[in-house]
Amino acid sequence: MVDKNGNVVYPNDRKKYPTEEVDRENFYLDEDVKQMIRDLNNIQFKQDDYSKVYNCVHCGLCETEMERIQLKEVFLKQGFTLEGLKEMRECFETFRSPYPTNKMRIKRPQGIPETSDTLYFMGCLSTIRIPLYTEHSLQYLLKLGIDFTILETEICCGWPWFASGSMKEFETCKKENIEIFKNFKKVICLCPACYFLFNKFYKPEMDSETEFEFVVDYLEPSKTNKAGKVELQHLCQLINRGREDVSEFVENILRKSGYEIENVPHWCCGGGLGYMHRTDIIDAIAKKRMDDFNRDDVDYATTYCVSCWWILNRFSKQCKIKPKAKDIFELLL
């Protein structure tokens, strides 16, 4: 929710930092993190520190997100581990994906050209775990007449590795993707984590003038009049990384299409990390967020983030909330 001045409104009945709200005992305050970074060379973790070091869903709201990743990197370098990391690394060696496959599950719509100066980069989660969401986005871009192509096989952007503190894999993703991206003038990102990494960490190392854009910047009001009350899960990964403008932009697109926007104070859905590591805190945050959306007088709950959609689609059914979960592209098609 944004107010009339475009400012994000947070709920006043809970803590702004979602992992502090659901697991205060294992939450590092910003000052704790800053002190640890100042003494980084002398830190000696224990395996039991996993619950604290990885008590983060990377919503980007705190002042120390990058420092928290540094702590994870040190934790791993000291020989400690976390559940699922070994299997993720094995998948990466074979598929360049955190999943045990790199086969896209999407049905490629007709009309996508084989070549273009613009690449649509969808991401691992999008093409493997939420194919229908991704198909809707492809259909939407085609309906608008956007010229783009897609890859037969994508290499992970590196977010699961970066957010885990596992930098060797992240550097591999970056190196291999840069070789692909330099052949395009523009890369449109479906995932905000990809968009963030490409702009912040890839682009400074690229010789080409490739531009990285986010798919939501292409949204337009529907040509056919729509109706219904809509609740929005806005994107922490944009709001907290310099793209506060997107929240108001998306709300206006839906209003101009005929929808009524219902005010829901902004709070993380729990999906910023994906679904790995401390899944117990992800579950707890997601269930709290579903309580915010559970209203009898609302028709739809929606979002424009792949990770948020995975959470919303899964937990709206699990928690049996009243509004129907529909992705932003489906609402506008």
C-alpha contacts under 8 A as a table, 3 or more apart, distances in Angstrom:
res1	aa1	res2	aa2	distance
1	M	8	V	5.94
1	M	9	V	5.70
1	M	10	Y	7.83
1	M	232	L	7.50
1	M	234	H	7.51
1	M	247	S	7.60
1	M	263	N	5.69
1	M	264	V	5.44
1	M	265	P	5.03
1	M	266	H	5.40
2	V	5	N	7.57
2	V	6	G	5.23
2	V	7	N	5.14
2	V	8	V	4.49
2	V	9	V	5.70
2	V	247	S	6.97
2	V	248	E	6.50
2	V	265	P	7.95
3	D	6	G	5.25
3	D	7	N	5.38
3	D	8	V	6.55
3	D	9	V	6.67
4	K	7	N	7.43
6	G	245	D	7.47
6	G	248	E	6.34
7	N	244	E	7.97
8	V	244	E	7.90
8	V	265	P	7.85
8	V	266	H	6.78
9	V	265	P	5.27
9	V	266	H	5.87
10	Y	16	K	7.05
10	Y	265	P	4.83
10	Y	266	H	4.91
10	Y	267	W	6.30
11	P	14	R	6.37
11	P	16	K	7.72
11	P	265	P	5.21
11	P	266	H	6.78
11	P	267	W	7.19
12	N	15	K	7.66
14	R	21	E	6.59
15	K	18	P	6.62
15	K	20	E	6.83
15	K	21	E	5.34
16	K	21	E	7.62
16	K	267	W	7.13
17	Y	20	E	5.40
17	Y	21	E	6.42
17	Y	61	L	7.05
17	Y	62	C	7.28
18	P	21	E	5.02
18	P	22	V	6.48
18	P	267	W	7.62
18	P	268	C	6.43
18	P	270	G	7.49
18	P	285	I	6.46
19	T	22	V	5.27
19	T	23	D	5.64
19	T	24	R	7.06
19	T	27	F	6.75
19	T	55	N	6.32
19	T	56	C	6.05
19	T	57	V	7.23
19	T	281	I	6.71
19	T	285	I	7.49
20	E	23	D	5.33
20	E	24	R	4.50
20	E	26	N	7.88
20	E	27	F	5.45
21	E	24	R	6.07
22	V	281	I	6.58
22	V	284	A	6.50
22	V	285	I	6.72
23	D	26	N	5.77
23	D	27	F	6.39
23	D	55	N	7.86
23	D	281	I	7.18
24	R	27	F	5.04
26	N	51	S	6.32
26	N	52	K	4.69
26	N	55	N	6.69
27	F	52	K	5.96
27	F	55	N	6.31
28	Y	31	E	7.92
28	Y	32	D	5.66
28	Y	33	V	6.28
28	Y	52	K	6.87
28	Y	53	V	7.96
29	L	32	D	5.12
29	L	33	V	6.45
30	D	33	V	5.12
30	D	34	K	6.17
30	D	62	C	7.01
30	D	63	E	6.57
30	D	64	T	6.04
31	E	34	K	5.05
31	E	35	Q	6.15
32	D	35	Q	5.28
32	D	36	M	6.26
33	V	36	M	5.05
33	V	37	I	6.19
33	V	64	T	6.94
33	V	67	E	6.95
33	V	68	R	6.86
34	K	37	I	5.13
34	K	38	R	6.26
34	K	64	T	7.38
34	K	67	E	7.51
35	Q	38	R	5.08
35	Q	39	D	6.40
36	M	39	D	5.08
36	M	40	L	5.68
36	M	43	I	7.23
37	I	40	L	4.65
37	I	67	E	6.90
37	I	71	L	7.65
39	D	42	N	5.61
39	D	43	I	6.46
40	L	43	I	5.36
44	Q	78	Q	7.87
45	F	49	D	6.29
45	F	75	F	6.31
45	F	78	Q	7.48
46	K	49	D	5.40
46	K	50	Y	7.76
46	K	80	F	7.50
47	Q	50	Y	5.82
47	Q	80	F	5.76
47	Q	81	T	7.38
48	D	51	S	6.60
49	D	52	K	5.42
49	D	53	V	6.09
50	Y	53	V	5.15
50	Y	54	Y	5.78
50	Y	82	L	7.24
51	S	54	Y	5.73
51	S	55	N	5.92
51	S	278	R	7.45
52	K	55	N	5.05
53	V	56	C	7.66
53	V	68	R	7.35
53	V	71	L	6.77
53	V	72	K	6.20
53	V	75	F	7.88
54	Y	72	K	7.14
54	Y	277	H	6.99
54	Y	278	R	6.64
55	N	278	R	6.59
55	N	281	I	7.52
56	C	59	C	7.98
56	C	273	L	7.93
57	V	270	G	6.10
57	V	271	G	6.72
57	V	272	G	5.30
57	V	273	L	4.90
57	V	274	G	7.99
57	V	282	I	7.25
58	H	61	L	7.92
58	H	65	E	6.75
58	H	163	A	7.56
58	H	272	G	5.33
58	H	273	L	5.76
59	C	62	C	8.00
59	C	236	C	5.26
59	C	237	Q	5.94
59	C	240	N	7.39
59	C	268	C	6.61
59	C	270	G	7.86
59	C	272	G	5.53
59	C	273	L	7.97
60	G	63	E	7.74
60	G	65	E	5.85
60	G	236	C	6.66
60	G	237	Q	6.32
60	G	240	N	5.40
60	G	241	R	6.98
61	L	65	E	7.80
61	L	236	C	7.32
61	L	240	N	5.49
62	C	65	E	6.23
64	T	67	E	5.07
64	T	68	R	6.10
65	E	68	R	5.16
65	E	69	I	6.57
66	M	69	I	5.12
66	M	70	Q	6.47
67	E	70	Q	4.90
67	E	71	L	6.43
68	R	71	L	5.09
68	R	72	K	6.46
69	I	72	K	5.01
69	I	73	E	6.23
69	I	162	F	7.47
69	I	163	A	6.23
69	I	164	S	7.00
69	I	165	G	5.45
70	Q	73	E	5.00
70	Q	74	V	6.32
70	Q	165	G	6.63
71	L	74	V	5.14
71	L	75	F	6.14
71	L	165	G	7.64
72	K	75	F	4.95
72	K	76	L	6.33
72	K	164	S	6.36
72	K	165	G	4.75
72	K	166	S	7.96
73	E	76	L	5.33
73	E	77	K	6.17
73	E	164	S	7.37
73	E	165	G	4.02
73	E	166	S	6.12
73	E	167	M	7.32
74	V	77	K	4.96
74	V	78	Q	6.11
74	V	165	G	7.76
75	F	78	Q	5.36
75	F	79	G	7.04
75	F	80	F	5.97
75	F	81	T	7.75
76	L	79	G	5.34
76	L	80	F	5.12
76	L	81	T	5.99
76	L	165	G	7.17
76	L	166	S	7.30
77	K	80	F	7.26
81	T	85	L	7.14
82	L	85	L	5.87
82	L	277	H	6.86
83	E	86	K	7.70
83	E	277	H	6.57
84	G	87	E	5.36
84	G	88	M	6.16
84	G	276	M	7.76
84	G	277	H	7.48
85	L	88	M	4.98
85	L	89	R	6.17
86	K	89	R	5.22
86	K	90	E	6.32
87	E	90	E	5.05
87	E	91	C	6.25
88	M	91	C	5.13
88	M	92	F	6.14
88	M	97	S	7.96
88	M	98	P	4.93
88	M	99	Y	6.80
89	R	92	F	4.92
89	R	93	E	6.26
89	R	98	P	7.09
90	E	93	E	5.28
90	E	94	T	6.60
91	C	94	T	5.31
91	C	95	F	5.68
91	C	96	R	6.91
91	C	97	S	6.18
91	C	98	P	5.66
91	C	99	Y	5.91
91	C	100	P	5.16
91	C	101	T	7.34
92	F	95	F	5.22
92	F	96	R	4.21
92	F	97	S	4.84
92	F	98	P	5.53
92	F	99	Y	7.59
92	F	169	E	7.87
93	E	96	R	6.00
95	F	98	P	7.89
95	F	99	Y	7.77
95	F	100	P	7.09
95	F	101	T	5.92
95	F	102	N	5.44
96	R	102	N	7.27
96	R	155	I	5.48
96	R	156	C	6.03
96	R	173	C	7.66
97	S	100	P	7.34
97	S	101	T	7.01
97	S	102	N	6.19
97	S	124	C	6.69
97	S	155	I	6.55
97	S	156	C	5.28
98	P	124	C	7.88
98	P	156	C	7.64
98	P	160	P	7.28
99	Y	102	N	7.19
99	Y	124	C	7.92
102	N	124	C	7.69
102	N	128	I	7.74
102	N	153	T	6.87
102	N	154	E	7.52
103	K	128	I	7.21
103	K	153	T	7.19
104	M	127	T	5.06
104	M	128	I	5.53
104	M	153	T	7.35
105	R	127	T	5.77
105	R	128	I	5.36
105	R	129	R	7.94
105	R	131	P	5.84
106	I	127	T	5.83
106	I	128	I	7.48
106	I	131	P	4.81
106	I	132	L	6.98
106	I	134	T	7.04
106	I	135	E	6.20
107	K	131	P	7.84
107	K	135	E	6.72
108	R	112	I	7.93
108	R	135	E	7.24
109	P	112	I	6.88
109	P	135	E	7.48
109	P	138	L	7.20
109	P	139	Q	6.83
111	G	142	L	7.19
112	I	142	L	7.52
112	I	147	D	7.96
112	I	148	F	6.85
112	I	149	T	5.89
112	I	150	I	7.72
113	P	116	S	6.88
113	P	147	D	7.84
113	P	148	F	6.89
113	P	149	T	5.60
114	E	149	T	6.02
114	E	150	I	7.71
115	T	148	F	7.63
115	T	149	T	5.81
116	S	119	L	6.95
116	S	147	D	6.89
116	S	148	F	5.47
116	S	149	T	5.57
116	S	184	F	7.77
117	D	148	F	7.08
117	D	183	N	7.73
117	D	184	F	4.98
117	D	185	K	5.42
117	D	186	K	6.60
118	T	147	D	6.90
118	T	148	F	4.79
118	T	149	T	6.37
118	T	184	F	5.80
118	T	185	K	6.06
118	T	186	K	4.74
118	T	187	V	5.71
118	T	188	I	7.28
119	L	148	F	5.49
119	L	149	T	5.12
119	L	150	I	5.67
119	L	151	L	7.74
119	L	184	F	6.59
119	L	186	K	6.31
119	L	187	V	4.74
119	L	188	I	6.19
120	Y	148	F	6.19
120	Y	149	T	6.02
120	Y	150	I	5.32
120	Y	187	V	5.81
120	Y	188	I	4.82
120	Y	189	C	6.19
120	Y	190	L	7.53
121	F	150	I	6.70
121	F	151	L	7.73
121	F	154	E	7.73
121	F	187	V	6.55
121	F	188	I	6.01
121	F	189	C	5.09
121	F	190	L	6.40
122	M	126	S	5.87
122	M	127	T	6.58
122	M	134	T	7.35
122	M	189	C	6.14
122	M	190	L	5.00
122	M	191	C	6.55
123	G	126	S	5.37
123	G	127	T	6.30
123	G	154	E	7.03
123	G	155	I	7.90
123	G	156	C	6.41
123	G	157	C	6.93
123	G	190	L	7.25
123	G	191	C	6.62
123	G	194	C	7.32
124	C	127	T	5.51
124	C	128	I	5.89
124	C	129	R	7.69
124	C	154	E	7.55
124	C	155	I	7.88
124	C	156	C	6.02
125	L	128	I	5.45
125	L	129	R	5.12
125	L	130	I	6.54
125	L	306	V	7.22
125	L	307	S	7.64
126	S	129	R	5.94
126	S	130	I	5.12
126	S	131	P	6.00
126	S	133	Y	7.33
126	S	134	T	5.81
126	S	190	L	7.88
126	S	191	C	7.71
126	S	306	V	6.22
127	T	130	I	6.27
127	T	131	P	5.14
127	T	134	T	6.55
128	I	131	P	6.10
129	R	310	W	7.94
130	I	133	Y	5.68
130	I	134	T	6.63
130	I	306	V	7.73
130	I	310	W	6.82
131	P	134	T	5.06
131	P	135	E	6.08
132	L	135	E	4.98
132	L	136	H	6.19
133	Y	136	H	5.21
133	Y	137	S	6.47
133	Y	306	V	7.81
133	Y	327	D	6.60
133	Y	329	F	7.81
134	T	137	S	5.07
134	T	138	L	6.35
135	E	138	L	5.07
135	E	139	Q	6.15
136	H	139	Q	5.08
136	H	140	Y	6.07
136	H	329	F	5.75
136	H	330	E	6.11
137	S	140	Y	5.01
137	S	141	L	6.29
137	S	329	F	5.71
138	L	141	L	5.32
138	L	142	L	6.22
139	Q	142	L	5.16
139	Q	143	K	6.08
140	Y	143	K	5.05
140	Y	144	L	6.38
140	Y	329	F	6.27
140	Y	332	L	7.98
140	Y	333	L	6.22
141	L	144	L	5.15
141	L	145	G	6.40
141	L	146	I	5.48
141	L	218	Y	7.96
142	L	145	G	5.01
142	L	146	I	5.80
142	L	147	D	7.68
143	K	146	I	7.71
151	L	154	E	6.09
155	I	173	C	6.69
155	I	176	E	7.70
155	I	177	N	6.67
156	C	159	W	7.65
156	C	173	C	6.23
157	C	170	F	7.83
157	C	173	C	5.94
157	C	174	K	6.96
157	C	177	N	7.43
157	C	194	C	5.71
157	C	197	L	7.46
157	C	198	F	7.86
158	G	161	W	5.41
158	G	162	F	6.00
158	G	169	E	7.05
158	G	170	F	4.68
158	G	171	E	7.77
158	G	173	C	5.43
158	G	174	K	6.98
158	G	194	C	7.93
158	G	197	L	7.97
159	W	162	F	4.95
159	W	163	A	5.83
159	W	170	F	7.31
159	W	193	A	6.48
159	W	194	C	6.98
159	W	197	L	7.34
160	P	163	A	5.40
160	P	164	S	6.12
160	P	273	L	7.19
160	P	274	G	7.51
161	W	164	S	5.00
161	W	165	G	6.19
161	W	166	S	4.91
161	W	167	M	6.33
161	W	169	E	6.12
161	W	170	F	5.43
162	F	165	G	5.28
162	F	166	S	5.92
162	F	167	M	5.95
162	F	170	F	5.71
163	A	166	S	7.65
163	A	273	L	6.84
166	S	169	E	6.27
166	S	170	F	6.81
167	M	170	F	4.84
167	M	171	E	6.05
168	K	171	E	5.32
168	K	172	T	6.44
169	E	172	T	5.05
169	E	173	C	6.29
170	F	173	C	5.13
170	F	174	K	6.21
171	E	174	K	5.04
171	E	175	K	6.09
172	T	175	K	5.19
172	T	176	E	6.15
173	C	176	E	5.41
173	C	177	N	5.92
174	K	177	N	5.30
174	K	178	I	5.98
174	K	202	Y	6.35
175	K	178	I	5.39
175	K	179	E	6.72
176	E	179	E	5.44
176	E	180	I	6.86
177	N	180	I	5.06
177	N	181	F	6.06
178	I	181	F	5.02
178	I	182	K	6.05
178	I	202	Y	6.97
178	I	206	M	6.76
179	E	182	K	5.72
179	E	183	N	7.58
180	I	183	N	5.99
180	I	184	F	7.89
181	F	184	F	5.52
181	F	187	V	7.38
181	F	210	T	7.09
182	K	185	K	7.52
182	K	206	M	7.41
182	K	207	D	7.59
182	K	208	S	5.47
182	K	209	E	7.80
182	K	210	T	6.39
184	F	187	V	6.94
184	F	210	T	6.24
185	K	209	E	6.73
185	K	210	T	4.65
185	K	211	E	6.30
186	K	210	T	5.30
186	K	211	E	4.70
186	K	212	F	5.91
186	K	213	E	7.43
187	V	210	T	7.18
187	V	211	E	6.17
187	V	212	F	4.86
187	V	213	E	6.22
188	I	212	F	5.94
188	I	213	E	4.78
188	I	214	F	5.57
188	I	215	V	5.80
189	C	192	P	7.04
189	C	194	C	6.54
189	C	195	Y	5.64
189	C	212	F	7.08
189	C	213	E	5.99
189	C	214	F	4.89
189	C	215	V	5.68
190	L	194	C	7.82
190	L	195	Y	7.84
190	L	214	F	6.38
190	L	215	V	5.45
190	L	305	C	7.64
190	L	306	V	7.33
191	C	194	C	5.36
191	C	195	Y	6.32
191	C	214	F	7.64
191	C	305	C	6.23
191	C	306	V	5.80
191	C	307	S	7.83
192	P	195	Y	4.81
192	P	196	F	6.03
192	P	214	F	7.06
192	P	237	Q	6.24
192	P	238	L	6.86
192	P	305	C	6.63
192	P	306	V	7.89
193	A	196	F	5.07
193	A	197	L	6.23
193	A	237	Q	6.88
194	C	197	L	5.25
194	C	198	F	5.96
195	Y	198	F	5.33
195	Y	199	N	6.24
195	Y	212	F	6.70
195	Y	213	E	6.86
195	Y	214	F	6.35
196	F	199	N	5.48
196	F	200	K	5.99
196	F	237	Q	7.90
196	F	241	R	7.94
197	L	200	K	5.23
197	L	201	F	5.34
197	L	202	Y	6.51
198	F	201	F	5.75
198	F	202	Y	4.64
198	F	203	K	5.98
198	F	212	F	6.83
199	N	202	Y	6.02
199	N	203	K	5.30
199	N	204	P	7.77
199	N	212	F	6.43
200	K	203	K	6.51
200	K	204	P	7.17
201	F	204	P	6.26
201	F	205	E	7.29
202	Y	205	E	5.58
202	Y	206	M	6.53
203	K	206	M	5.15
203	K	210	T	7.71
206	M	209	E	7.63
213	E	217	D	7.58
214	F	217	D	5.89
214	F	218	Y	7.93
215	V	218	Y	5.66
215	V	219	L	7.55
216	V	219	L	5.36
216	V	246	V	7.94
216	V	250	V	7.75
216	V	304	Y	7.17
217	D	246	V	7.81
219	L	250	V	7.76
219	L	253	I	7.21
220	E	253	I	6.18
221	P	253	I	5.01
221	P	254	L	6.61
221	P	256	K	5.67
221	P	257	S	4.94
221	P	332	L	7.25
222	S	225	N	6.67
222	S	226	K	7.50
222	S	256	K	7.67
222	S	257	S	4.98
222	S	332	L	5.45
222	S	333	L	7.01
223	K	257	S	7.41
224	T	257	S	7.35
225	N	257	S	5.70
225	N	258	G	5.58
226	K	257	S	5.63
226	K	258	G	4.70
226	K	259	Y	6.04
227	A	257	S	7.92
227	A	258	G	5.24
227	A	259	Y	4.88
227	A	260	E	7.42
228	G	258	G	7.68
228	G	259	Y	5.22
228	G	260	E	6.16
228	G	298	V	7.59
228	G	299	D	5.77
228	G	300	Y	7.31
229	K	259	Y	5.92
229	K	260	E	4.69
229	K	261	I	5.92
229	K	262	E	6.39
229	K	297	D	7.77
229	K	298	V	5.10
229	K	299	D	5.15
229	K	300	Y	6.33
230	V	259	Y	6.66
230	V	260	E	6.04
230	V	261	I	5.06
230	V	262	E	5.76
230	V	298	V	6.27
230	V	299	D	6.09
230	V	300	Y	4.76
230	V	301	A	5.73
230	V	302	T	7.12
231	E	261	I	6.16
231	E	262	E	5.26
231	E	263	N	6.92
231	E	264	V	6.64
231	E	293	F	6.94
231	E	298	V	7.30
231	E	300	Y	6.23
231	E	301	A	4.71
231	E	302	T	6.27
232	L	261	I	7.78
232	L	262	E	7.87
232	L	264	V	7.26
232	L	301	A	5.94
232	L	302	T	5.15
232	L	303	T	5.67
233	Q	266	H	7.22
233	Q	269	C	7.58
233	Q	301	A	7.56
233	Q	302	T	6.23
233	Q	303	T	4.96
233	Q	304	Y	7.83
233	Q	308	C	7.27
234	H	239	I	7.88
234	H	247	S	6.16
234	H	266	H	6.92
234	H	303	T	6.33
234	H	304	Y	7.40
235	L	238	L	5.37
235	L	239	I	6.05
235	L	247	S	7.71
235	L	268	C	7.98
235	L	303	T	7.87
235	L	304	Y	7.51
235	L	305	C	6.53
235	L	308	C	7.67
236	C	239	I	5.01
236	C	240	N	5.57
236	C	241	R	7.93
236	C	267	W	7.99
236	C	268	C	6.45
236	C	272	G	7.69
237	Q	240	N	5.76
237	Q	241	R	6.12
237	Q	272	G	7.15
238	L	241	R	5.13
238	L	242	G	6.42
238	L	243	R	4.87
238	L	244	E	6.46
238	L	246	V	7.48
239	I	242	G	6.13
239	I	243	R	5.16
239	I	244	E	4.31
239	I	245	D	7.72
239	I	246	V	7.60
239	I	247	S	7.56
240	N	243	R	7.18
240	N	244	E	7.19
241	R	244	E	7.82
243	R	246	V	5.92
244	E	247	S	6.19
244	E	248	E	7.95
245	D	248	E	5.91
245	D	249	F	6.32
246	V	249	F	4.91
246	V	250	V	6.08
247	S	250	V	5.45
247	S	251	E	6.38
248	E	251	E	5.13
248	E	252	N	6.17
249	F	252	N	5.28
249	F	253	I	6.34
250	V	253	I	5.06
250	V	254	L	6.38
251	E	254	L	5.27
251	E	255	R	6.21
251	E	261	I	6.88
252	N	255	R	4.97
252	N	256	K	6.03
253	I	256	K	5.26
253	I	257	S	6.27
254	L	257	S	4.98
254	L	258	G	6.53
254	L	259	Y	5.48
254	L	260	E	7.58
254	L	261	I	7.64
254	L	332	L	7.80
255	R	258	G	5.20
255	R	259	Y	4.93
255	R	260	E	5.95
255	R	261	I	6.91
256	K	259	Y	7.33
257	S	332	L	7.54
262	E	298	V	7.61
264	V	292	D	6.99
264	V	293	F	7.44
267	W	289	R	7.21
268	C	271	G	7.67
268	C	285	I	7.50
268	C	289	R	7.38
269	C	272	G	7.81
269	C	285	I	6.18
269	C	286	A	5.09
269	C	289	R	5.70
269	C	308	C	6.37
269	C	311	I	6.95
269	C	312	L	7.84
270	G	273	L	7.65
270	G	281	I	7.77
270	G	282	I	4.88
270	G	283	D	7.38
270	G	285	I	5.26
270	G	286	A	5.39
270	G	308	C	7.75
270	G	311	I	7.48
271	G	274	G	5.13
271	G	275	Y	6.77
271	G	282	I	6.78
271	G	286	A	7.82
271	G	307	S	5.20
271	G	308	C	5.55
271	G	310	W	7.67
271	G	311	I	6.17
272	G	307	S	6.35
272	G	308	C	7.45
273	L	276	M	7.12
274	G	307	S	6.06
275	Y	279	T	6.24
275	Y	282	I	7.32
276	M	279	T	5.75
278	R	281	I	5.71
278	R	282	I	6.73
279	T	282	I	4.85
279	T	283	D	6.04
280	D	283	D	5.22
280	D	284	A	6.29
281	I	284	A	4.96
281	I	285	I	6.09
282	I	285	I	5.26
282	I	286	A	6.03
283	D	286	A	5.16
283	D	287	K	6.17
284	A	287	K	5.34
284	A	288	K	6.39
285	I	288	K	5.20
285	I	289	R	6.21
286	A	289	R	5.04
286	A	290	M	6.21
286	A	311	I	6.77
286	A	312	L	7.99
286	A	315	F	6.87
287	K	290	M	5.06
287	K	291	D	6.52
287	K	315	F	6.93
287	K	319	C	7.09
288	K	291	D	5.25
288	K	292	D	6.92
289	R	292	D	5.18
289	R	293	F	6.81
290	M	293	F	5.11
290	M	294	N	6.15
290	M	312	L	7.76
290	M	315	F	7.03
290	M	316	S	6.46
290	M	319	C	6.96
290	M	321	I	6.96
291	D	294	N	5.21
291	D	321	I	7.75
292	D	295	R	7.90
293	F	301	A	7.04
293	F	321	I	7.12
293	F	323	P	7.39
294	N	321	I	4.77
294	N	322	K	5.58
294	N	323	P	6.69
295	R	298	V	5.82
295	R	321	I	7.36
295	R	322	K	5.95
295	R	323	P	6.80
296	D	322	K	5.71
296	D	323	P	7.17
298	V	301	A	7.94
298	V	322	K	7.46
298	V	323	P	5.55
299	D	322	K	7.73
299	D	323	P	4.82
299	D	324	K	6.13
300	Y	323	P	4.72
300	Y	324	K	4.70
300	Y	325	A	5.69
300	Y	326	K	6.41
301	A	312	L	7.97
301	A	323	P	5.78
301	A	324	K	5.97
301	A	325	A	4.80
301	A	326	K	6.29
302	T	309	W	7.59
302	T	312	L	7.72
302	T	325	A	5.80
302	T	326	K	5.29
302	T	327	D	5.15
302	T	328	I	5.96
303	T	308	C	6.55
303	T	309	W	6.09
303	T	326	K	7.89
303	T	327	D	5.79
303	T	328	I	5.83
304	Y	308	C	7.51
304	Y	309	W	7.17
304	Y	327	D	6.65
304	Y	328	I	5.62
304	Y	329	F	7.97
305	C	308	C	5.13
305	C	309	W	5.91
306	V	309	W	5.04
306	V	310	W	6.23
307	S	310	W	5.11
307	S	311	I	6.43
308	C	311	I	5.11
308	C	312	L	5.95
309	W	312	L	4.90
309	W	313	N	5.68
309	W	327	D	7.03
310	W	313	N	5.39
310	W	314	R	6.05
311	I	314	R	5.29
311	I	315	F	5.77
311	I	316	S	7.92
312	L	315	F	5.43
312	L	316	S	5.49
312	L	325	A	6.82
313	N	316	S	5.63
313	N	317	K	6.74
313	N	325	A	6.06
314	R	317	K	5.74
314	R	318	Q	6.37
315	F	318	Q	4.66
315	F	319	C	5.64
315	F	320	K	7.82
316	S	319	C	5.32
316	S	320	K	5.62
316	S	321	I	5.44
316	S	324	K	7.91
316	S	325	A	6.90
317	K	320	K	4.83
317	K	321	I	6.87
321	I	324	K	7.75
326	K	330	E	6.36
326	K	331	L	6.58
327	D	330	E	5.43
327	D	331	L	6.44
328	I	331	L	5.16
328	I	332	L	6.43
329	F	332	L	5.16
329	F	333	L	5.94
330	E	333	L	5.22
